[in-house]
Amino acid sequence: MPTVRTVAKVAPKVAPVAEPYVRKAAAKAKEVAPDVARTAKAGAKTVAAGAQTGARAAAAGAKSAAGHVRETAPKVGHAVSDGARAAATHVREDTPKIGRAAADKATRIAAKLKRKNGGG
């Protein structure tokens, strides 16, 4: 990477050589500028139109999704409440069985410990 001192030494030599190329580039830029501006303007219009179309499509999609949610929500709510009711019933039915199983297991463990400790 050249240092500032090197660039300062070389710049006066390079500037006169580069000047005609810089002038040509500037003239070409002036020639091409109207075309570039027109193309950019057309591109901007196209982008704006695309954005509007995209926004319309997004709004339509959101409206459709909202309608779908509005239609589906009661069904989902019923399904959830039915599921909760079924789970509560299942727990209510299984609780005595689980309690008995736990008591049986506790009795077996107590008997095993009693035998192990020579209690009887």
Biopython code that builds the backbone (N, CA, C, O; Angstrom):
import numpy as np
from Bio.PDB.StructureBuilder import StructureBuilder

atoms = [
    (1, "MET", "N", (0.856, -1.174, 0.000)),
    (1, "MET", "CA", (0.000, 0.000, 0.000)),
    (1, "MET", "C", (0.902, 1.238, 0.000)),
    (1, "MET", "O", (1.771, 1.379, 0.861)),
    (2, "PRO", "N", (0.691, 2.133, -0.971)),
    (2, "PRO", "CA", (1.568, 3.309, -1.041)),
    (2, "PRO", "C", (1.302, 4.267, 0.115)),
    (2, "PRO", "O", (0.176, 4.416, 0.591)),
    (3, "THR", "N", (2.375, 4.902, 0.540)),
    (3, "THR", "CA", (2.235, 5.871, 1.626)),
    (3, "THR", "C", (1.801, 7.211, 1.054)),
    (3, "THR", "O", (1.816, 7.408, -0.161)),
    (4, "VAL", "N", (1.423, 8.114, 1.916)),
    (4, "VAL", "CA", (0.991, 9.449, 1.494)),
    (4, "VAL", "C", (2.148, 10.171, 0.810)),
    (4, "VAL", "O", (1.945, 10.896, -0.165)),
    (5, "ARG", "N", (3.331, 9.975, 1.311)),
    (5, "ARG", "CA", (4.511, 10.641, 0.736)),
    (5, "ARG", "C", (4.740, 10.162, -0.702)),
    (5, "ARG", "O", (5.023, 10.967, -1.589)),
    (6, "THR", "N", (4.617, 8.842, -0.928)),
    (6, "THR", "CA", (4.804, 8.289, -2.269)),
    (6, "THR", "C", (3.757, 8.844, -3.218)),
    (6, "THR", "O", (4.074, 9.239, -4.340)),
    (7, "VAL", "N", (2.514, 8.874, -2.770)),
    (7, "VAL", "CA", (1.429, 9.394, -3.607)),
    (7, "VAL", "C", (1.677, 10.863, -3.920)),
    (7, "VAL", "O", (1.455, 11.299, -5.050)),
    (8, "ALA", "N", (2.129, 11.623, -2.946)),
    (8, "ALA", "CA", (2.398, 13.047, -3.152)),
    (8, "ALA", "C", (3.503, 13.259, -4.181)),
    (8, "ALA", "O", (3.455, 14.218, -4.951)),
    (9, "LYS", "N", (4.492, 12.380, -4.201)),
    (9, "LYS", "CA", (5.581, 12.488, -5.180)),
    (9, "LYS", "C", (5.105, 12.142, -6.585)),
    (9, "LYS", "O", (5.479, 12.798, -7.557)),
    (10, "VAL", "N", (4.273, 11.100, -6.683)),
    (10, "VAL", "CA", (3.868, 10.575, -7.988)),
    (10, "VAL", "C", (2.720, 11.377, -8.595)),
    (10, "VAL", "O", (2.615, 11.458, -9.819)),
    (11, "ALA", "N", (1.868, 11.964, -7.782)),
    (11, "ALA", "CA", (0.660, 12.641, -8.276)),
    (11, "ALA", "C", (0.939, 13.696, -9.346)),
    (11, "ALA", "O", (0.236, 13.711, -10.356)),
    (12, "PRO", "N", (1.921, 14.573, -9.179)),
    (12, "PRO", "CA", (2.162, 15.577, -10.227)),
    (12, "PRO", "C", (2.556, 14.964, -11.573)),
    (12, "PRO", "O", (2.278, 15.543, -12.623)),
    (13, "LYS", "N", (3.196, 13.806, -11.544)),
    (13, "LYS", "CA", (3.592, 13.140, -12.791)),
    (13, "LYS", "C", (2.398, 12.447, -13.443)),
    (13, "LYS", "O", (2.276, 12.418, -14.667)),
    (14, "VAL", "N", (1.522, 11.890, -12.610)),
    (14, "VAL", "CA", (0.392, 11.108, -13.122)),
    (14, "VAL", "C", (-0.720, 12.017, -13.639)),
    (14, "VAL", "O", (-1.352, 11.694, -14.646)),
    (15, "ALA", "N", (-0.970, 13.128, -12.986)),
    (15, "ALA", "CA", (-2.099, 14.001, -13.331)),
    (15, "ALA", "C", (-2.107, 14.419, -14.798)),
    (15, "ALA", "O", (-3.150, 14.286, -15.438)),
    (16, "PRO", "N", (-0.997, 14.921, -15.375)),
    (16, "PRO", "CA", (-1.052, 15.330, -16.790)),
    (16, "PRO", "C", (-1.324, 14.159, -17.737)),
    (16, "PRO", "O", (-1.982, 14.329, -18.763)),
    (17, "VAL", "N", (-0.825, 12.987, -17.396)),
    (17, "VAL", "CA", (-1.039, 11.813, -18.248)),
    (17, "VAL", "C", (-2.492, 11.367, -18.167)),
    (17, "VAL", "O", (-3.073, 10.967, -19.175)),
    (18, "ALA", "N", (-3.082, 11.430, -16.984)),
    (18, "ALA", "CA", (-4.452, 10.954, -16.782)),
    (18, "ALA", "C", (-5.498, 11.951, -17.254)),
    (18, "ALA", "O", (-6.646, 11.567, -17.481)),
    (19, "GLU", "N", (-5.135, 13.223, -17.409)),
    (19, "GLU", "CA", (-6.117, 14.269, -17.721)),
    (19, "GLU", "C", (-6.941, 13.987, -18.979)),
    (19, "GLU", "O", (-8.162, 14.131, -18.926)),
    (20, "PRO", "N", (-6.340, 13.591, -20.115)),
    (20, "PRO", "CA", (-7.171, 13.334, -21.305)),
    (20, "PRO", "C", (-8.193, 12.213, -21.073)),
    (20, "PRO", "O", (-9.321, 12.285, -21.561)),
    (21, "TYR", "N", (-7.793, 11.186, -20.330)),
    (21, "TYR", "CA", (-8.710, 10.079, -20.046)),
    (21, "TYR", "C", (-9.868, 10.541, -19.160)),
    (21, "TYR", "O", (-11.016, 10.139, -19.351)),
    (22, "VAL", "N", (-9.543, 11.389, -18.194)),
    (22, "VAL", "CA", (-10.578, 11.920, -17.307)),
    (22, "VAL", "C", (-11.558, 12.763, -18.105)),
    (22, "VAL", "O", (-12.767, 12.672, -17.895)),
    (23, "ARG", "N", (-11.040, 13.599, -19.037)),
    (23, "ARG", "CA", (-11.916, 14.436, -19.880)),
    (23, "ARG", "C", (-12.829, 13.574, -20.739)),
    (23, "ARG", "O", (-14.023, 13.852, -20.859)),
    (24, "LYS", "N", (-12.257, 12.509, -21.345)),
    (24, "LYS", "CA", (-13.063, 11.609, -22.181)),
    (24, "LYS", "C", (-14.169, 10.956, -21.346)),
    (24, "LYS", "O", (-15.318, 10.864, -21.778)),
    (25, "ALA", "N", (-13.804, 10.513, -20.160)),
    (25, "ALA", "CA", (-14.788, 9.858, -19.290)),
    (25, "ALA", "C", (-15.890, 10.829, -18.900)),
    (25, "ALA", "O", (-17.061, 10.454, -18.849)),
    (26, "ALA", "N", (-15.521, 12.084, -18.624)),
    (26, "ALA", "CA", (-16.525, 13.086, -18.260)),
    (26, "ALA", "C", (-17.454, 13.371, -19.438)),
    (26, "ALA", "O", (-18.667, 13.485, -19.261)),
    (27, "ALA", "N", (-16.882, 13.488, -20.650)),
    (27, "ALA", "CA", (-17.705, 13.737, -21.841)),
    (27, "ALA", "C", (-18.654, 12.572, -22.089)),
    (27, "ALA", "O", (-19.827, 12.774, -22.404)),
    (28, "LYS", "N", (-18.147, 11.366, -21.949)),
    (28, "LYS", "CA", (-18.983, 10.172, -22.156)),
    (28, "LYS", "C", (-20.109, 10.129, -21.121)),
    (28, "LYS", "O", (-21.246, 9.780, -21.437)),
    (29, "ALA", "N", (-19.775, 10.489, -19.889)),
    (29, "ALA", "CA", (-20.793, 10.502, -18.838)),
    (29, "ALA", "C", (-21.893, 11.502, -19.163)),
    (29, "ALA", "O", (-23.070, 11.236, -18.920)),
    (30, "LYS", "N", (-21.506, 12.674, -19.723)),
    (30, "LYS", "CA", (-22.510, 13.676, -20.103)),
    (30, "LYS", "C", (-23.407, 13.156, -21.211)),
    (30, "LYS", "O", (-24.612, 13.409, -21.214)),
    (31, "GLU", "N", (-22.811, 12.416, -22.167)),
    (31, "GLU", "CA", (-23.599, 11.854, -23.273)),
    (31, "GLU", "C", (-24.586, 10.808, -22.759)),
    (31, "GLU", "O", (-25.754, 10.785, -23.149)),
    (32, "VAL", "N", (-24.102, 9.971, -21.902)),
    (32, "VAL", "CA", (-24.889, 8.819, -21.444)),
    (32, "VAL", "C", (-25.883, 9.209, -20.357)),
    (32, "VAL", "O", (-26.874, 8.508, -20.152)),
    (33, "ALA", "N", (-25.642, 10.296, -19.669)),
    (33, "ALA", "CA", (-26.465, 10.677, -18.519)),
    (33, "ALA", "C", (-27.961, 10.714, -18.805)),
    (33, "ALA", "O", (-28.726, 10.166, -18.012)),
    (34, "PRO", "N", (-28.432, 11.341, -19.915)),
    (34, "PRO", "CA", (-29.883, 11.342, -20.150)),
    (34, "PRO", "C", (-30.466, 9.930, -20.285)),
    (34, "PRO", "O", (-31.547, 9.640, -19.772)),
    (35, "ASP", "N", (-29.724, 9.054, -20.993)),
    (35, "ASP", "CA", (-30.200, 7.669, -21.138)),
    (35, "ASP", "C", (-30.254, 6.966, -19.787)),
    (35, "ASP", "O", (-31.211, 6.255, -19.479)),
    (36, "VAL", "N", (-29.224, 7.174, -18.996)),
    (36, "VAL", "CA", (-29.181, 6.547, -17.672)),
    (36, "VAL", "C", (-30.329, 7.068, -16.820)),
    (36, "VAL", "O", (-30.988, 6.307, -16.112)),
    (37, "ALA", "N", (-30.561, 8.390, -16.899)),
    (37, "ALA", "CA", (-31.647, 8.986, -16.116)),
    (37, "ALA", "C", (-32.996, 8.417, -16.542)),
    (37, "ALA", "O", (-33.837, 8.095, -15.703)),
    (38, "ARG", "N", (-33.198, 8.295, -17.874)),
    (38, "ARG", "CA", (-34.465, 7.735, -18.379)),
    (38, "ARG", "C", (-34.646, 6.294, -17.902)),
    (38, "ARG", "O", (-35.719, 5.905, -17.440)),
    (39, "THR", "N", (-33.586, 5.524, -18.023)),
    (39, "THR", "CA", (-33.651, 4.118, -17.598)),
    (39, "THR", "C", (-33.929, 4.023, -16.102)),
    (39, "THR", "O", (-34.730, 3.200, -15.659)),
    (40, "ALA", "N", (-33.264, 4.866, -15.339)),
    (40, "ALA", "CA", (-33.477, 4.855, -13.891)),
    (40, "ALA", "C", (-34.909, 5.227, -13.546)),
    (40, "ALA", "O", (-35.521, 4.641, -12.652)),
    (41, "LYS", "N", (-35.438, 6.221, -14.274)),
    (41, "LYS", "CA", (-36.818, 6.657, -14.027)),
    (41, "LYS", "C", (-37.797, 5.522, -14.335)),
    (41, "LYS", "O", (-38.716, 5.248, -13.563)),
    (42, "ALA", "N", (-37.581, 4.865, -15.486)),
    (42, "ALA", "CA", (-38.449, 3.742, -15.856)),
    (42, "ALA", "C", (-38.323, 2.617, -14.835)),
    (42, "ALA", "O", (-39.317, 2.001, -14.451)),
    (43, "GLY", "N", (-37.103, 2.357, -14.403)),
    (43, "GLY", "CA", (-36.891, 1.318, -13.393)),
    (43, "GLY", "C", (-37.597, 1.655, -12.092)),
    (43, "GLY", "O", (-38.185, 0.785, -11.449)),
    (44, "ALA", "N", (-37.535, 2.926, -11.706)),
    (44, "ALA", "CA", (-38.210, 3.350, -10.476)),
    (44, "ALA", "C", (-39.712, 3.166, -10.587)),
    (44, "ALA", "O", (-40.367, 2.729, -9.641)),
    (45, "LYS", "N", (-40.267, 3.511, -11.782)),
    (45, "LYS", "CA", (-41.713, 3.316, -11.989)),
    (45, "LYS", "C", (-42.067, 1.837, -11.888)),
    (45, "LYS", "O", (-43.065, 1.467, -11.268)),
    (46, "THR", "N", (-41.242, 1.000, -12.502)),
    (46, "THR", "CA", (-41.494, -0.444, -12.461)),
    (46, "THR", "C", (-41.443, -0.958, -11.021)),
    (46, "THR", "O", (-42.289, -1.748, -10.602)),
    (47, "VAL", "N", (-40.451, -0.504, -10.282)),
    (47, "VAL", "CA", (-40.320, -0.929, -8.882)),
    (47, "VAL", "C", (-41.528, -0.478, -8.075)),
    (47, "VAL", "O", (-42.063, -1.236, -7.266)),
    (48, "ALA", "N", (-41.959, 0.781, -8.302)),
    (48, "ALA", "CA", (-43.120, 1.299, -7.565)),
    (48, "ALA", "C", (-44.370, 0.492, -7.891)),
    (48, "ALA", "O", (-45.153, 0.154, -7.004)),
    (49, "ALA", "N", (-44.550, 0.183, -9.187)),
    (49, "ALA", "CA", (-45.718, -0.613, -9.588)),
    (49, "ALA", "C", (-45.652, -2.002, -8.950)),
    (49, "ALA", "O", (-46.656, -2.521, -8.462)),
    (50, "GLY", "N", (-44.465, -2.591, -8.962)),
    (50, "GLY", "CA", (-44.299, -3.906, -8.337)),
    (50, "GLY", "C", (-44.594, -3.858, -6.849)),
    (50, "GLY", "O", (-45.213, -4.767, -6.297)),
    (51, "ALA", "N", (-44.144, -2.788, -6.204)),
    (51, "ALA", "CA", (-44.401, -2.648, -4.764)),
    (51, "ALA", "C", (-45.889, -2.518, -4.487)),
    (51, "ALA", "O", (-46.404, -3.096, -3.530)),
    (52, "GLN", "N", (-46.587, -1.746, -5.341)),
    (52, "GLN", "CA", (-48.042, -1.603, -5.157)),
    (52, "GLN", "C", (-48.734, -2.947, -5.332)),
    (52, "GLN", "O", (-49.607, -3.316, -4.546)),
    (53, "THR", "N", (-48.335, -3.673, -6.369)),
    (53, "THR", "CA", (-48.938, -4.990, -6.611)),
    (53, "THR", "C", (-48.666, -5.920, -5.431)),
    (53, "THR", "O", (-49.557, -6.637, -4.974)),
    (54, "GLY", "N", (-47.431, -5.898, -4.945)),
    (54, "GLY", "CA", (-47.079, -6.732, -3.791)),
    (54, "GLY", "C", (-47.886, -6.357, -2.560)),
    (54, "GLY", "O", (-48.335, -7.225, -1.812)),
    (55, "ALA", "N", (-48.068, -5.050, -2.352)),
    (55, "ALA", "CA", (-48.847, -4.594, -1.194)),
    (55, "ALA", "C", (-50.295, -5.045, -1.308)),
    (55, "ALA", "O", (-50.899, -5.486, -0.330)),
    (56, "ARG", "N", (-50.849, -4.931, -2.522)),
    (56, "ARG", "CA", (-52.234, -5.390, -2.732)),
    (56, "ARG", "C", (-52.354, -6.883, -2.445)),
    (56, "ARG", "O", (-53.284, -7.326, -1.770)),
    (57, "ALA", "N", (-51.400, -7.652, -2.969)),
    (57, "ALA", "CA", (-51.432, -9.104, -2.753)),
    (57, "ALA", "C", (-51.307, -9.429, -1.268)),
    (57, "ALA", "O", (-51.997, -10.313, -0.760)),
    (58, "ALA", "N", (-50.425, -8.713, -0.574)),
    (58, "ALA", "CA", (-50.257, -8.952, 0.868)),
    (58, "ALA", "C", (-51.533, -8.619, 1.628)),
    (58, "ALA", "O", (-51.924, -9.341, 2.545)),
    (59, "ALA", "N", (-52.186, -7.514, 1.239)),
    (59, "ALA", "CA", (-53.435, -7.130, 1.911)),
    (59, "ALA", "C", (-54.513, -8.180, 1.670)),
    (59, "ALA", "O", (-55.248, -8.552, 2.585)),
    (60, "ALA", "N", (-54.597, -8.655, 0.426)),
    (60, "ALA", "CA", (-55.592, -9.688, 0.115)),
    (60, "ALA", "C", (-55.295, -10.960, 0.906)),
    (60, "ALA", "O", (-56.206, -11.595, 1.437)),
    (61, "GLY", "N", (-54.018, -11.326, 0.981)),
    (61, "GLY", "CA", (-53.634, -12.514, 1.748)),
    (61, "GLY", "C", (-53.965, -12.363, 3.220)),
    (61, "GLY", "O", (-54.448, -13.302, 3.852)),
    (62, "ALA", "N", (-53.705, -11.176, 3.772)),
    (62, "ALA", "CA", (-54.003, -10.934, 5.189)),
    (62, "ALA", "C", (-55.496, -11.019, 5.442)),
    (62, "ALA", "O", (-55.936, -11.578, 6.446)),
    (63, "LYS", "N", (-56.281, -10.450, 4.511)),
    (63, "LYS", "CA", (-57.740, -10.488, 4.662)),
    (63, "LYS", "C", (-58.225, -11.937, 4.620)),
    (63, "LYS", "O", (-59.076, -12.343, 5.411)),
    (64, "SER", "N", (-57.670, -12.705, 3.689)),
    (64, "SER", "CA", (-58.045, -14.114, 3.565)),
    (64, "SER", "C", (-57.661, -14.887, 4.827)),
    (64, "SER", "O", (-58.439, -15.699, 5.327)),
    (65, "ALA", "N", (-56.454, -14.628, 5.337)),
    (65, "ALA", "CA", (-56.009, -15.316, 6.557)),
    (65, "ALA", "C", (-56.892, -14.944, 7.740)),
    (65, "ALA", "O", (-57.246, -15.797, 8.554)),
    (66, "ALA", "N", (-57.246, -13.660, 7.831)),
    (66, "ALA", "CA", (-58.110, -13.226, 8.935)),
    (66, "ALA", "C", (-59.464, -13.924, 8.857)),
    (66, "ALA", "O", (-60.006, -14.359, 9.873)),
    (67, "GLY", "N", (-60.006, -14.029, 7.639)),
    (67, "GLY", "CA", (-61.279, -14.736, 7.463)),
    (67, "GLY", "C", (-61.160, -16.191, 7.875)),
    (67, "GLY", "O", (-62.051, -16.744, 8.521)),
    (68, "HIS", "N", (-60.048, -16.803, 7.493)),
    (68, "HIS", "CA", (-59.830, -18.214, 7.829)),
    (68, "HIS", "C", (-59.741, -18.395, 9.342)),
    (68, "HIS", "O", (-60.305, -19.336, 9.900)),
    (69, "VAL", "N", (-59.024, -17.479, 10.000)),
    (69, "VAL", "CA", (-58.908, -17.554, 11.465)),
    (69, "VAL", "C", (-60.276, -17.367, 12.102)),
    (69, "VAL", "O", (-60.632, -18.078, 13.042)),
    (70, "ARG", "N", (-61.049, -16.399, 11.584)),
    (70, "ARG", "CA", (-62.377, -16.133, 12.131)),
    (70, "ARG", "C", (-63.264, -17.373, 12.002)),
    (70, "ARG", "O", (-64.037, -17.690, 12.906)),
    (71, "GLU", "N", (-63.144, -18.073, 10.862)),
    (71, "GLU", "CA", (-63.962, -19.277, 10.660)),
    (71, "GLU", "C", (-63.473, -20.440, 11.525)),
    (71, "GLU", "O", (-64.273, -21.210, 12.057)),
    (72, "THR", "N", (-62.159, -20.555, 11.655)),
    (72, "THR", "CA", (-61.575, -21.727, 12.310)),
    (72, "THR", "C", (-61.527, -21.612, 13.827)),
    (72, "THR", "O", (-61.558, -22.627, 14.523)),
    (73, "ALA", "N", (-61.451, -20.390, 14.350)),
    (73, "ALA", "CA", (-61.268, -20.203, 15.796)),
    (73, "ALA", "C", (-62.309, -20.931, 16.643)),
    (73, "ALA", "O", (-61.940, -21.605, 17.604)),
    (74, "PRO", "N", (-63.605, -20.817, 16.313)),
    (74, "PRO", "CA", (-64.577, -21.546, 17.149)),
    (74, "PRO", "C", (-64.351, -23.054, 17.135)),
    (74, "PRO", "O", (-64.494, -23.723, 18.159)),
    (75, "LYS", "N", (-63.993, -23.586, 15.951)),
    (75, "LYS", "CA", (-63.747, -25.031, 15.863)),
    (75, "LYS", "C", (-62.561, -25.415, 16.740)),
    (75, "LYS", "O", (-62.602, -26.412, 17.460)),
    (76, "VAL", "N", (-61.496, -24.602, 16.667)),
    (76, "VAL", "CA", (-60.308, -24.879, 17.476)),
    (76, "VAL", "C", (-60.652, -24.782, 18.959)),
    (76, "VAL", "O", (-60.231, -25.615, 19.762)),
    (77, "GLY", "N", (-61.425, -23.751, 19.310)),
    (77, "GLY", "CA", (-61.834, -23.583, 20.708)),
    (77, "GLY", "C", (-62.615, -24.779, 21.208)),
    (77, "GLY", "O", (-62.379, -25.266, 22.314)),
    (78, "HIS", "N", (-63.557, -25.260, 20.386)),
    (78, "HIS", "CA", (-64.339, -26.440, 20.776)),
    (78, "HIS", "C", (-63.432, -27.652, 20.925)),
    (78, "HIS", "O", (-63.569, -28.423, 21.875)),
    (79, "ALA", "N", (-62.503, -27.821, 19.981)),
    (79, "ALA", "CA", (-61.604, -28.976, 20.039)),
    (79, "ALA", "C", (-60.754, -28.925, 21.305)),
    (79, "ALA", "O", (-60.557, -29.943, 21.969)),
    (80, "VAL", "N", (-60.254, -27.738, 21.636)),
    (80, "VAL", "CA", (-59.428, -27.606, 22.843)),
    (80, "VAL", "C", (-60.245, -27.905, 24.088)),
    (80, "VAL", "O", (-59.792, -28.631, 24.974)),
    (81, "SER", "N", (-61.463, -27.342, 24.159)),
    (81, "SER", "CA", (-62.267, -27.582, 25.363)),
    (81, "SER", "C", (-62.680, -29.048, 25.445)),
    (81, "SER", "O", (-62.724, -29.617, 26.536)),
    (82, "ASP", "N", (-62.987, -29.669, 24.292)),
    (82, "ASP", "CA", (-63.314, -31.100, 24.302)),
    (82, "ASP", "C", (-62.115, -31.920, 24.772)),
    (82, "ASP", "O", (-62.257, -32.858, 25.556)),
    (83, "GLY", "N", (-60.928, -31.550, 24.279)),
    (83, "GLY", "CA", (-59.707, -32.258, 24.687)),
    (83, "GLY", "C", (-59.457, -32.110, 26.176)),
    (83, "GLY", "O", (-59.094, -33.074, 26.850)),
    (84, "ALA", "N", (-59.652, -30.900, 26.692)),
    (84, "ALA", "CA", (-59.451, -30.664, 28.127)),
    (84, "ALA", "C", (-60.453, -31.466, 28.942)),
    (84, "ALA", "O", (-60.113, -32.047, 29.973)),
    (85, "ARG", "N", (-61.687, -31.490, 28.468)),
    (85, "ARG", "CA", (-62.723, -32.245, 29.177)),
    (85, "ARG", "C", (-62.374, -33.737, 29.188)),
    (85, "ARG", "O", (-62.510, -34.408, 30.211)),
    (86, "ALA", "N", (-61.918, -34.249, 28.029)),
    (86, "ALA", "CA", (-61.559, -35.667, 27.946)),
    (86, "ALA", "C", (-60.379, -35.975, 28.866)),
    (86, "ALA", "O", (-60.359, -37.009, 29.534)),
    (87, "ALA", "N", (-59.396, -35.071, 28.898)),
    (87, "ALA", "CA", (-58.232, -35.291, 29.764)),
    (87, "ALA", "C", (-58.641, -35.289, 31.230)),
    (87, "ALA", "O", (-58.161, -36.108, 32.013)),
    (88, "ALA", "N", (-59.527, -34.370, 31.602)),
    (88, "ALA", "CA", (-59.988, -34.310, 32.993)),
    (88, "ALA", "C", (-60.727, -35.589, 33.363)),
    (88, "ALA", "O", (-60.536, -36.129, 34.453)),
    (89, "THR", "N", (-61.566, -36.070, 32.460)),
    (89, "THR", "CA", (-62.303, -37.316, 32.700)),
    (89, "THR", "C", (-61.331, -38.478, 32.859)),
    (89, "THR", "O", (-61.480, -39.315, 33.749)),
    (90, "HIS", "N", (-60.327, -38.513, 31.974)),
    (90, "HIS", "CA", (-59.332, -39.580, 32.008)),
    (90, "HIS", "C", (-58.583, -39.569, 33.342)),
    (90, "HIS", "O", (-58.367, -40.620, 33.944)),
    (91, "VAL", "N", (-58.192, -38.387, 33.798)),
    (91, "VAL", "CA", (-57.489, -38.272, 35.081)),
    (91, "VAL", "C", (-58.396, -38.725, 36.214)),
    (91, "VAL", "O", (-57.970, -39.450, 37.113)),
    (92, "ARG", "N", (-59.659, -38.287, 36.161)),
    (92, "ARG", "CA", (-60.607, -38.652, 37.211)),
    (92, "ARG", "C", (-60.784, -40.170, 37.269)),
    (92, "ARG", "O", (-60.883, -40.747, 38.352)),
    (93, "GLU", "N", (-60.822, -40.819, 36.089)),
    (93, "GLU", "CA", (-61.010, -42.272, 36.059)),
    (93, "GLU", "C", (-59.755, -43.011, 36.518)),
    (93, "GLU", "O", (-59.841, -44.039, 37.192)),
    (94, "ASP", "N", (-58.573, -42.473, 36.144)),
    (94, "ASP", "CA", (-57.327, -43.190, 36.421)),
    (94, "ASP", "C", (-56.773, -42.948, 37.821)),
    (94, "ASP", "O", (-55.948, -43.731, 38.292)),
    (95, "THR", "N", (-57.198, -41.900, 38.487)),
    (95, "THR", "CA", (-56.622, -41.559, 39.792)),
    (95, "THR", "C", (-56.723, -42.702, 40.799)),
    (95, "THR", "O", (-55.724, -43.021, 41.443)),
    (96, "PRO", "N", (-57.887, -43.332, 40.961)),
    (96, "PRO", "CA", (-57.946, -44.448, 41.935)),
    (96, "PRO", "C", (-56.999, -45.587, 41.575)),
    (96, "PRO", "O", (-56.378, -46.184, 42.454)),
    (97, "LYS", "N", (-56.887, -45.892, 40.269)),
    (97, "LYS", "CA", (-55.994, -46.978, 39.844)),
    (97, "LYS", "C", (-54.552, -46.626, 40.174)),
    (97, "LYS", "O", (-53.795, -47.457, 40.676)),
    (98, "ILE", "N", (-54.180, -45.376, 39.883)),
    (98, "ILE", "CA", (-52.808, -44.935, 40.145)),
    (98, "ILE", "C", (-52.534, -44.968, 41.648)),
    (98, "ILE", "O", (-51.460, -45.386, 42.082)),
    (99, "GLY", "N", (-53.508, -44.525, 42.432)),
    (99, "GLY", "CA", (-53.351, -44.542, 43.893)),
    (99, "GLY", "C", (-53.151, -45.954, 44.406)),
    (99, "GLY", "O", (-52.283, -46.201, 45.243)),
    (100, "ARG", "N", (-53.966, -46.892, 43.900)),
    (100, "ARG", "CA", (-53.827, -48.289, 44.328)),
    (100, "ARG", "C", (-52.474, -48.849, 43.913)),
    (100, "ARG", "O", (-51.820, -49.545, 44.689)),
    (101, "ALA", "N", (-52.053, -48.544, 42.684)),
    (101, "ALA", "CA", (-50.763, -49.052, 42.205)),
    (101, "ALA", "C", (-49.627, -48.510, 43.063)),
    (101, "ALA", "O", (-48.699, -49.243, 43.404)),
    (102, "ALA", "N", (-49.697, -47.226, 43.413)),
    (102, "ALA", "CA", (-48.653, -46.629, 44.257)),
    (102, "ALA", "C", (-48.640, -47.280, 45.633)),
    (102, "ALA", "O", (-47.575, -47.554, 46.185)),
    (103, "ALA", "N", (-49.820, -47.526, 46.182)),
    (103, "ALA", "CA", (-49.904, -48.166, 47.504)),
    (103, "ALA", "C", (-49.339, -49.577, 47.447)),
    (103, "ALA", "O", (-48.605, -49.989, 48.346)),
    (104, "ASP", "N", (-49.679, -50.333, 46.382)),
    (104, "ASP", "CA", (-49.151, -51.694, 46.227)),
    (104, "ASP", "C", (-47.628, -51.673, 46.138)),
    (104, "ASP", "O", (-46.946, -52.483, 46.766)),
    (105, "LYS", "N", (-47.106, -50.734, 45.348)),
    (105, "LYS", "CA", (-45.655, -50.639, 45.176)),
    (105, "LYS", "C", (-44.987, -50.304, 46.510)),
    (105, "LYS", "O", (-43.958, -50.886, 46.854)),
    (106, "ALA", "N", (-45.566, -49.378, 47.250)),
    (106, "ALA", "CA", (-45.010, -48.995, 48.553)),
    (106, "ALA", "C", (-45.013, -50.185, 49.504)),
    (106, "ALA", "O", (-44.051, -50.390, 50.244)),
    (107, "THR", "N", (-46.090, -50.972, 49.489)),
    (107, "THR", "CA", (-46.187, -52.157, 50.353)),
    (107, "THR", "C", (-45.105, -53.163, 49.992)),
    (107, "THR", "O", (-44.455, -53.733, 50.868)),
    (108, "ARG", "N", (-44.915, -53.380, 48.674)),
    (108, "ARG", "CA", (-43.893, -54.333, 48.232)),
    (108, "ARG", "C", (-42.501, -53.884, 48.644)),
    (108, "ARG", "O", (-41.688, -54.700, 49.079)),
    (109, "ILE", "N", (-42.220, -52.587, 48.509)),
    (109, "ILE", "CA", (-40.903, -52.067, 48.892)),
    (109, "ILE", "C", (-40.697, -52.214, 50.399)),
    (109, "ILE", "O", (-39.617, -52.593, 50.851)),
    (110, "ALA", "N", (-41.735, -51.914, 51.167)),
    (110, "ALA", "CA", (-41.631, -52.040, 52.629)),
    (110, "ALA", "C", (-41.364, -53.488, 53.020)),
    (110, "ALA", "O", (-40.534, -53.749, 53.891)),
    (111, "ALA", "N", (-42.065, -54.443, 52.382)),
    (111, "ALA", "CA", (-41.867, -55.863, 52.685)),
    (111, "ALA", "C", (-40.451, -56.293, 52.330)),
    (111, "ALA", "O", (-39.820, -57.051, 53.067)),
    (112, "LYS", "N", (-39.955, -55.803, 51.191)),
    (112, "LYS", "CA", (-38.602, -56.154, 50.751)),
    (112, "LYS", "C", (-37.567, -55.636, 51.750)),
    (112, "LYS", "O", (-36.632, -56.352, 52.108)),
    (113, "LEU", "N", (-37.735, -54.398, 52.196)),
    (113, "LEU", "CA", (-36.805, -53.822, 53.170)),
    (113, "LEU", "C", (-36.869, -54.576, 54.494)),
    (113, "LEU", "O", (-35.854, -54.785, 55.158)),
    (114, "LYS", "N", (-38.073, -54.976, 54.861)),
    (114, "LYS", "CA", (-38.264, -55.712, 56.114)),
    (114, "LYS", "C", (-37.508, -57.042, 56.058)),
    (114, "LYS", "O", (-36.832, -57.432, 57.010)),
    (115, "ARG", "N", (-37.642, -57.736, 54.903)),
    (115, "ARG", "CA", (-36.943, -59.021, 54.736)),
    (115, "ARG", "C", (-35.434, -58.819, 54.739)),
    (115, "ARG", "O", (-34.691, -59.599, 55.336)),
    (116, "LYS", "N", (-34.991, -57.760, 54.062)),
    (116, "LYS", "CA", (-33.563, -57.485, 53.951)),
    (116, "LYS", "C", (-32.949, -57.196, 55.323)),
    (116, "LYS", "O", (-31.831, -57.620, 55.615)),
    (117, "ASN", "N", (-33.679, -56.486, 56.139)),
    (117, "ASN", "CA", (-33.169, -56.105, 57.459)),
    (117, "ASN", "C", (-33.408, -57.188, 58.509)),
    (117, "ASN", "O", (-33.062, -57.014, 59.678)),
    (118, "GLY", "N", (-33.994, -58.294, 58.092)),
    (118, "GLY", "CA", (-34.212, -59.407, 59.013)),
    (118, "GLY", "C", (-35.322, -59.138, 59.998)),
    (118, "GLY", "O", (-35.307, -59.641, 61.122)),
    (119, "GLY", "N", (-36.285, -58.343, 59.575)),
    (119, "GLY", "CA", (-37.365, -57.983, 60.485)),
    (119, "GLY", "C", (-38.488, -58.988, 60.489)),
    (119, "GLY", "O", (-39.476, -58.776, 61.191)),
    (120, "GLY", "N", (-38.393, -60.052, 59.756)),
    (120, "GLY", "CA", (-39.483, -60.913, 59.972)),
    (120, "GLY", "C", (-39.870, -61.870, 59.001)),
    (120, "GLY", "O", (-40.828, -62.613, 59.213)),
]
sb = StructureBuilder()
sb.init_structure("model")
sb.init_model(0)
sb.init_chain("A")
sb.init_seg("    ")
for serial, (resi, resn, name, xyz) in enumerate(atoms, 1):
    if name == "N":
        sb.init_residue(resn, " ", resi, " ")
    sb.init_atom(name, np.array(xyz, "f"), 0.0, 1.0, " ", f" {name:<3s}", serial, name[0])
structure = sb.get_structure()
